């Protein structure tokens, strides 16, 4: 097209637009997104890689169930899983987020680590793509300037920090050493736990280490110098180095307390029996045998491997279903469409139908009803910051084999934002 033709064409378009506006005729609106595309950014490598198997299982299980029910807006949901790395390899998460955005995903599930999310949240939410983390717990993410596009299905450490500290106090500990990872995750959890312990009249001293630390000899020496009757270990997989260091100094393993970042199956480790009686906290309700069996079956089918960890599998599953139900409710699978409805479909209310799976939600929405999704991990009722206001924290005890998942002491319900 030559320049004269271009000017004539543009003039014709402008003229049509002016006439349309003058007589009140609306120009065609941009069509709603009719296919939900999900991109996951999870720790396939790095310090939290032990969490990826249950997250992979939760992602696939949710998407498979949605598609078996007919999909979102009548179309199958697509899923792409990319690596997030960890706090020492933030470029991996950035590259994964960039790739997902280039592929025009509507929602990103992840990252697992709060520090990793901090490095990609502006890129994702700035593109008006919804981001839902299954395991971010840093309190400062509640007020992040994300335009209303960030959500999480795990409670912030305002809740977990208080509960693990209260358990330590209930166990009559008066002198507590906190050995913590010097990251947004570690500092947030340490601060809440220390404040709760101090309020409970315990003496507290804290000892920091960098993410991916491998030598804990001097840190443990300092932590044990005052003969603490409890050690709260806040870490990711650095625990595999910290635990042997504590054992080598003769510290009583039953007096170690773990958190979600390091509560793991240590049965294959030489120090497994040393942990007998140790306790730890993990967000979420106790998973039913049926749900765990389904997660394991999906993971086996997708990877050929056996699932031994279940941490955050439920929160991942819930994140996907919340996005899908929101898109269906909005009749728009785009980021703005999901954002518009995701809080609404998470809240209970008069006249709403409470659902716990996509098939039931789809049937209710098609019948013209409003829905409230209650998740496997808990009620997941989002507040204005995208935090689940009502949440559960499980307290577990390790057995002599270094395993915890079948030894739930109790589940504590609480408000994650107070």
C-alpha positions in Angstrom: 0.0 0.0 0.0 1.5 3.4 -1.0 1.4 6.5 1.2 -1.6 8.0 -0.5 -3.6 4.8 -0.1 -2.6 4.6 3.5 -3.8 8.1 4.2 -7.1 7.4 2.4 -7.6 4.2 4.4 -6.8 5.8 7.7 -9.1 8.7 6.9 -11.9 6.3 6.1 -11.5 4.5 9.4 -11.4 7.8 11.3 -14.5 9.0 9.6 -16.4 5.8 10.4 -15.3 6.0 14.0 -16.5 9.6 14.3 -19.8 8.7 12.7 -20.3 5.7 14.9 -19.6 7.8 18.0 -21.8 10.6 16.8 -24.9 8.3 16.4 -24.2 6.3 19.5 -23.1 3.1 17.7 -20.5 1.2 19.8 -17.3 0.0 18.1 -16.7 -3.8 18.4 -15.4 -4.7 21.9 -12.3 -6.8 22.3 -13.4 -10.4 22.5 -13.0 -12.1 25.9 -10.2 -14.7 26.2 -11.9 -18.1 25.7 -9.0 -20.5 26.5 -7.3 -20.6 29.9 -3.5 -21.0 29.6 -1.6 -21.7 32.8 2.1 -21.3 33.3 3.8 -22.7 36.4 7.1 -21.4 37.8 8.2 -24.0 40.4 11.5 -25.2 41.9 12.6 -28.0 39.6 16.1 -27.2 40.8 17.6 -25.5 43.9 17.0 -25.4 47.6 13.3 -26.0 47.4 13.4 -28.7 44.7 12.0 -31.3 47.1 8.7 -29.4 46.9 8.3 -29.7 43.2 7.0 -33.3 43.1 3.8 -32.6 45.0 3.4 -29.3 43.1 3.7 -31.1 39.8 1.2 -33.6 40.9 -1.2 -30.9 42.1 -0.9 -29.0 38.8 -1.6 -32.0 36.6 -4.3 -33.4 38.9 -6.3 -30.1 38.8 -5.9 -29.6 35.0 -6.8 -33.2 34.2 -10.0 -32.9 36.3 -10.9 -29.6 34.7 -10.5 -30.9 31.2 -12.3 -34.1 32.0 -15.3 -32.0 33.1 -15.4 -30.2 29.8 -12.7 -27.5 30.3 -13.1 -23.8 31.0 -15.5 -22.0 28.7 -15.8 -25.2 26.7 -12.1 -25.5 25.9 -9.3 -27.5 27.4 -6.9 -25.8 29.7 -3.3 -25.8 28.7 -0.4 -26.2 31.2 3.3 -25.4 30.9 5.7 -26.0 33.8 9.0 -24.2 34.0 11.8 -24.0 36.6 12.1 -21.2 39.2 15.5 -22.1 40.6 16.0 -20.6 44.0 17.3 -17.4 45.6 20.8 -17.9 44.3 19.7 -18.4 40.7 17.0 -15.7 40.2 17.8 -15.4 36.5 16.1 -18.8 36.0 12.8 -17.6 37.4 13.0 -14.4 35.4 13.6 -16.3 32.2 10.7 -18.6 32.9 8.4 -15.7 33.6 9.4 -14.0 30.4 8.8 -17.2 28.4 5.4 -17.7 29.9 4.4 -14.1 29.2 5.6 -14.4 25.6 3.4 -17.5 25.3 0.5 -15.3 26.6 -0.5 -17.3 29.7 -3.4 -16.0 31.6 -2.2 -17.1 35.1 1.1 -18.0 36.6 1.1 -20.6 39.4 4.2 -19.9 41.6 6.8 -19.2 42.7 7.2 -21.4 45.7 9.8 -19.2 47.5 8.8 -15.7 48.6 12.2 -14.3 47.6 11.8 -15.7 44.1 8.3 -14.3 43.8 9.7 -10.9 44.7 12.0 -11.0 41.7 9.2 -11.8 39.2 6.0 -10.4 40.6 6.3 -7.0 39.0 6.9 -8.5 35.6 3.9 -10.8 35.9 1.3 -8.6 37.5 2.5 -5.6 35.5 1.5 -7.5 32.4 -2.0 -8.0 33.9 -1.5 -11.7 34.4 -2.8 -13.2 37.6 -0.1 -14.8 39.8 -1.1 -17.3 42.5 1.6 -18.8 44.8 0.9 -22.1 46.5 3.6 -21.5 49.2 4.6 -17.9 49.6 4.5 -17.0 53.2 6.4 -13.7 53.6 4.2 -11.1 55.3 5.3 -8.2 53.1 3.7 -9.7 50.0 0.3 -8.9 51.5 0.8 -5.2 50.6 2.8 -5.5 47.5 1.8 -3.1 44.8 0.6 -5.7 42.3 -2.5 -4.0 41.0 -4.7 -6.7 42.6 -3.2 -9.5 40.4 -1.3 -11.4 43.1 -2.9 -14.1 45.3 -1.7 -17.0 47.5 -3.3 -20.1 48.8 -0.9 -20.5 51.7 -1.2 -18.4 54.8 1.4 -15.8 55.6 3.9 -16.4 58.4 1.9 -14.1 60.6 0.0 -17.3 61.4 2.7 -20.0 61.1 5.2 -18.1 63.1 2.8 -17.7 66.0 1.7 -21.3 65.9 5.2 -22.9 65.9 6.3 -20.5 68.7 3.2 -21.3 70.7 4.0 -25.0 70.4 7.5 -24.4 71.6 6.1 -22.6 74.6 3.5 -25.3 75.3 6.4 -27.8 75.4 7.8 -25.7 78.3 10.9 -24.4 76.5 12.2 -21.2 78.1 15.5 -20.7 76.3 15.2 -20.8 72.5 17.8 -20.5 69.7 16.4 -19.6 66.3 18.7 -20.6 63.4 17.3 -19.0 60.3 17.9 -18.4 56.6 18.8 -14.7 56.0 16.1 -14.2 53.3 12.7 -12.6 53.1 11.2 -16.0 54.0 13.5 -16.6 56.9 13.4 -13.1 58.4 9.6 -12.9 58.2 9.1 -16.2 60.0 11.9 -15.5 62.5 10.5 -12.1 63.4 7.0 -13.4 64.2 8.2 -16.4 66.0 10.7 -14.4 68.1 8.0 -11.8 69.1 5.6 -14.6 70.1 8.3 -16.4 72.1 9.4 -13.2 73.9 5.8 -12.4 74.7 5.6 -15.8 76.3 8.5 -15.0 78.6 11.1 -17.1 76.7 14.6 -16.0 76.2 15.4 -15.9 72.5 18.6 -15.5 70.5 18.7 -15.7 66.7 21.5 -16.8 64.4 21.4 -16.1 60.6 23.0 -18.0 57.7 22.9 -17.3 54.0 20.7 -19.3 51.6 22.4 -22.5 50.4 24.8 -22.4 53.3 26.7 -25.8 53.6 28.9 -25.3 56.7 27.0 -25.1 59.9 29.8 -25.9 62.4 30.4 -22.3 63.7 26.7 -21.3 63.5 25.7 -24.4 65.6 28.5 -23.7 68.1 27.1 -20.2 68.6 23.5 -21.4 68.8 24.3 -24.0 71.4 26.6 -21.9 73.5 23.8 -20.9 75.9 22.4 -24.5 76.1 19.0 -23.8 74.6 16.1 -26.2 75.4 14.7 -25.7 71.9 16.1 -24.9 68.5 13.8 -23.5 65.8 15.4 -24.2 62.4 14.1 -22.0 59.6 15.5 -23.1 56.3 15.1 -24.8 53.0 17.2 -27.8 52.2 20.1 -26.3 54.2 18.5 -28.5 56.9 20.4 -31.5 55.5 23.6 -29.8 56.7 22.3 -28.2 59.8 20.8 -31.3 61.3 24.1 -33.4 61.2 25.9 -30.4 62.8 23.4 -30.3 65.7 23.7 -34.1 66.1 27.5 -33.9 66.1 27.4 -31.5 69.1 25.2 -33.9 71.0 22.1 -31.8 71.0 18.8 -33.6 71.7 17.1 -34.0 68.3 13.7 -34.2 69.8 14.0 -30.5 70.8 14.4 -29.3 67.2 11.4 -27.5 65.6 10.9 -27.4 61.8 8.8 -25.2 59.5 7.3 -25.6 56.1 10.5 -25.0 54.3 12.3 -27.9 55.8 9.6 -30.3 57.0 10.5 -33.2 54.9 10.9 -37.0 54.7 14.4 -37.7 56.1 14.0 -41.4 56.2 16.9 -42.0 53.8 19.3 -39.9 55.7 21.8 -41.3 58.2 20.4 -39.0 60.9 16.8 -40.1 60.4 16.4 -41.7 63.9 18.0 -38.7 65.5 14.9 -36.7 64.7 12.5 -39.0 66.7 10.2 -36.7 68.6 11.1 -33.5 66.8 8.2 -31.3 65.6 7.3 -29.1 62.7 4.6 -27.0 61.2 3.0 -27.1 57.7 0.1 -25.0 56.3 -3.0 -26.8 55.4 -5.5 -29.3 56.8 -4.6 -33.0 57.1 -4.9 -34.5 53.7 -7.3 -37.4 53.2 -5.9 -40.7 52.2 -8.0 -40.5 49.0 -6.5 -37.2 48.0 -2.9 -38.3 48.7 -3.6 -41.5 46.7 -4.8 -39.4 43.7 -1.8 -37.1 43.9 0.6 -40.1 44.0 -1.2 -41.8 41.0 -1.0 -38.6 38.9 2.6 -38.1 39.7 3.4 -41.7 38.8 1.5 -41.4 35.5 3.2 -38.2 34.5 6.8 -38.8 35.7 7.1 -42.6 36.3 8.3 -41.8 39.8 7.0 -42.4 43.3 5.6 -39.4 45.3 6.9 -39.3 48.8 6.3 -35.7 49.7 2.9 -34.0 49.8 3.7 -30.5 51.1 1.8 -27.9 49.2 0.2 -30.4 46.8 -3.2 -29.3 48.0 -2.4 -25.6 47.9 -1.2 -26.0 44.3 -4.4 -27.9 43.3 -6.5 -25.2 44.9 -4.7 -22.4 43.1 -5.5 -24.0 39.7 -9.1 -24.6 40.5 -9.6 -21.1 41.8 -8.2 -19.6 38.6 -10.4 -22.0 36.4 -13.6 -21.3 38.3 -13.0 -17.6 38.3 -12.4 -17.6 34.5 -15.6 -19.6 34.1 -17.6 -17.2 36.3 -16.2 -14.2 34.4 -16.8 -15.8 31.0 -13.4 -14.6 30.3 -10.1 -16.5 30.8 -7.9 -13.5 30.6 -5.9 -12.1 33.5 -8.3 -9.2 34.1 -11.2 -11.6 33.8 -9.8 -14.0 36.4 -8.9 -11.1 38.7 -12.4 -9.8 38.5 -14.0 -13.0 39.9 -11.4 -14.9 41.9 -12.1 -13.2 45.2 -15.8 -13.5 44.7 -15.8 -17.2 44.0 -13.6 -17.8 47.1 -16.0 -16.2 49.6 -19.0 -17.8 51.2 -22.3 -15.9 51.1 -26.0 -16.1 51.2 -27.4 -17.9 48.2 -24.1 -19.3 47.1 -23.4 -22.9 46.3 -20.4 -24.3 48.1 -18.3 -26.5 45.8 -15.1 -28.4 46.2 -14.3 -29.4 42.6 -14.5 -27.9 39.1 -17.3 -30.2 37.9 -19.7 -29.1 40.6 -18.7 -25.4 40.1 -19.3 -25.7 36.4 -22.7 -27.1 36.8 -23.7 -24.5 39.3 -22.5 -21.6 37.2 -24.2 -23.0 34.1 -27.4 -23.1 36.2 -27.0 -19.3 36.9 -25.9 -19.7 40.5 -23.1 -18.1 42.4 -20.4 -20.3 43.9 -18.0 -20.5 46.8 -15.0 -22.7 46.4 -13.8 -24.4 49.5 -10.4 -26.0 48.9 -8.7 -29.1 49.9 -6.2 -27.1 51.9 -8.8 -25.0 53.6 -11.6 -22.4 52.9 -9.2 -20.1 51.0 -11.3 -17.0 51.4 -9.3 -14.2 49.9 -9.2 -10.7 51.4 -8.5 -7.5 49.5 -4.7 -8.3 49.4 -5.2 -11.8 48.0 -4.4 -13.5 51.3 -6.5 -16.5 52.5 -8.0 -15.0 55.7 -9.0 -18.3 57.2 -6.3 -21.0 57.3 -5.0 -24.1 59.0 -1.5 -25.1 60.3 -0.8 -28.7 61.0 1.7 -29.6 63.7 3.6 -32.9 63.1 6.0 -35.1 65.1 8.8 -37.1 63.5 9.0 -40.8 64.2 12.2 -42.9 64.6 12.4 -43.4 60.9 12.7 -39.7 60.2 9.1 -39.4 58.8 6.4 -37.0 59.8 3.4 -37.1 57.4 1.5 -39.9 59.3 2.1 -38.3 62.7 -0.2 -35.3 62.8 -0.5 -34.0 66.4 -3.1 -31.4 65.8 -4.4 -28.8 63.3 -4.7 -25.2 64.4 -7.1 -22.9 62.7 -6.4 -19.2 62.6 -6.6 -15.9 60.8 -3.6 -15.4 58.5 -3.7 -11.6 58.4 -4.1 -10.7 62.1 
